[in-house]
Each structure stands twice: as structure tokens, then as C-alpha cells.
Amino acid sequence: MKYQTLIASLVLALVASPAFADNHPYKPKGQYKGQYYDSYRATMYYIGLNGGITGMVIDPDTYISTAFSVNAGYNFNEFFAADLTYVNFGKMNMDSAGVQTGTGYSVGAVALLPLSRTIALFGKLGFATTNFVTENIGVSEKSNPSPFPTTAVGVAYSINKKTDIRLTYDTFKRVNATSGLMNNLSVSSIGVMFKF
């Protein structure tokens, strides 16, 4: 709850800040041609750095750890992009089951919806693979790295034409190597995206 409150407070502070009012890559709705489009084409590539929290549900328990990710992509236009992401899910203490660490990769298509001169919503649909290792009293168990569908949603606030602050909610799965059962994971993160 504290983490969610912090994110909400940051978004409100950025939106309300007059210092950023004139440094915007987005124009109002209906104005996606001419000068805006030309300037947008100058920032086709991007790379992002993100930090946040991983949550994994193994009914009836939820395990939490810190997470970080790096993503890079290509903007085809102001509405669509392709994205590649690496995520480290952190270390989870799973009580009697041991300690679990994991990483993952995802690739997907991103749809963007500019709402104003500085704010845009985005969503991602693609495929991911995760690799988890659980250590318990000297015994190591690895997950199945089979690919699965993944989604993400978020909001971007543009400080200027080269820099965004993004809040993102990603979904992943952990595939049990023995039973084939899947556990749901989510990563809530805040990050900075640099466009060039």
C-alpha cells in the first residue's frame, strides 16, 4: 500500500508541475501530423531502466521481493512500438519451500494512446520466458523455461522529448518443471525511459 501511495503521489506531482508544462513531445488529440510527427521520428529508439516489486501467488500465499528490469525498443510511429525486456525478479523467501531467485525475458508489441501533451497510456502484448531456481537445504530445483503470453499496462509522463517517466504493471508466469503448473507473477515498477 505504501508503494502504491508513493507512485500515485509522484504522478500527481509531475502532472501538476508547471516547470514541465512546455517541454512535451505529445500534442493535443487530433494533432499528430506535421511538426509533431517530424520531431517524433527523431526519437525512434528507446531504452528504459526500471525498479519495483515482484509479487508471486502460490495459493494461498503471496511472496514479494524487489525487482529491476531493462527494456529497449523501436517506435514505428506515435501509436505502435516493439519492445524487448530483461527482468530480474529478485530473491523470494518462500518459508519452508526455500529461497527462490529468477530472471525473465519478454518480447512484444506496444500500443500507445496519448491523452494530453505530456501523458500517454500504453499496453504491451507478447511472449515471455522465465527461469527460476529454488534452493532448499542444499537441493536446487529449476523451473521450466517454456514461453507463455505476457501483458503489461502503464502510463508515461514525458519530461521532455527525450525522457519519459513510466509506471508499469507487467504479468509473468513461473512454470513448474515437474508438474507443469503455472504460478502467476506480477511486477509493479517505476522507471526512466531515454529516447534517441
N, C-alpha and C positions, 0 to 999 in steps of 0.2 A: 504493500500500500504506500509506503514512504517513497519507493522508487517511482510509482505511477504519479504521485503528487509532485515529485520533483520534475518529471517530464512535462506535466501539464503546466506547471509554473514557468518553465523555460519557454515553452511555446507561446504562452500569453505575453511574456516579457519581450520576445522577439517580434511578435506581431504588433505590439503596441509601441515599439521603439521608433521614434521619429528619425533617429540617426540613420536608419536603413531605408527610409521611405523612398529615396530617389535612386538607390542602387538596385535595380531589378532587371532580371533577364526576361520576365514574363510581362506581356502587355494585357490589358483587359480583354475579356471574352470577345471573340469576333475579329481580333486584330492580329492575325497570325501571318501576315504577308509583308512584303517589302522589307523595311529596315530591320524589323524584329527577326524575320526569317534569316536574313543575311548574317546578323550577329550570332544567331543560334548556330549556324553552320560552322562558325569559328570554334565551337566547343563540342565537337562530335564525340570525343573520348572522355572518359572519366575514371577516377579511382577513388575508392572510399575506405575509410578506417572507422571501425565501429566497436563499441564496448557495451556490454549489457549483462543480462541474466538468462541462464538456461533453466527451464522447468521441464521435468520429465515425470510422466504419470505412470506408475506401476500400481494398479488398483489394489488397495485403496489409498496408497501413499503417493505424495508428490515430492520429488527430490529437486533441490535447487543448487546451482553453482554459478560462478561468474563465467562470462564468455567474451570472446572477441572475434572479429571477422575482418576480412579484407575482400573487397569486391572491385571489379573493373568491368567496363562495358563500352558499348558504342551506341550513340544516339543516331538512329536513322533519320528522324525528324523530331518535331516537338511533342509527338504523341507516342512514339514507339522506340524501344531500345532493346539491345541484347546484353545479358549480364552473366558474369561468371563470379562465383563466390567461394571463398575458403572460410570455414568457421571452426574455431576451437571451442568445444562445449565446456571446457574446464574439468575440474575434478569433483565428483559427487561422492559423498559418504553415504553409502546405502545400508547402513546399520549392519545386520548380520550377514548381508549378501556381499559385503566387502566395499572396496573403493573402485569407482569407475571413472575412466577418462575417455574422451572421444573427440574425433575430428570429423569433418564432412566437407563435401564439395557439392555445388549445385550450378546448373546452367539453365537459363530460362529467358522467356520473352517478357518485357516490361511494358505496361501501358501507363501513360501519364495523362493526367487531367488537370491543366492549370485552372485554378479557381480565381486568382487575382494576379496582381502584378508581382507578388512575392511568394505565393503559396500554391503548391500543387499536390494533388493526391496521386499515388501510384500503386500499382499492383503487379505482382510477378507470378507467372505460372511456368513450371518447368519440371526438371528431374534432378534428383539428388542421390548421393550415396553417403553413408556414414560408416565409420569404423570405431567401435568401442572395445575397450579392454577392461575386464573386471578382475581385480586382484583380491583374493580371499585366502588368507593363511597359506601363502606360497603357491596357490593354484591360480593359473591365469586362464581366463575364458574370453574368446574373441567373438564379436558379433558377425553376422552375415552382411557383407557389403553390397547386397543386391540393390539396384536402383529402384526408386519409387517416386511418385509425383510429389511435388513440393509447391507451396504457395507462400506469398508474402504480401503484406499491405503496409502502407505507411503514408507519411506526409513529409513534404520537403519545404523548407523555408530558405529562400535564396538571399544570402547576404549581398552578393553581387553576381556578375555574370560568370565568375569563375569559381564560386564557392557556395555550396549548399550545406545546411544542417538538416539531417534527416532522422526521423523517428520511424523505426521499422519493427514489424512483428512477423517473424518467419516461423514456418512449421516444418518439422522433420520427423523421421521415424527411426527407431532402433529395431533391427531385425534380429531376433534370437537365432543363433546358428543351429541350435538343436531342435527346437520346436517350430521354428518359422514364424512364431507370433511376433507382432509388431507393437512396440510401445511408442506413444506419441510424445514428441518433444516440441518445445517452442522456445524461441529466442527473442526477447524484447530488448532492443538496443537503441542507442543514440550514437550518431556519428557525423563525420565531416566528409563531404564529397568535393573533390577538386576536379574541375573541368578544364580541358585544354584542347 
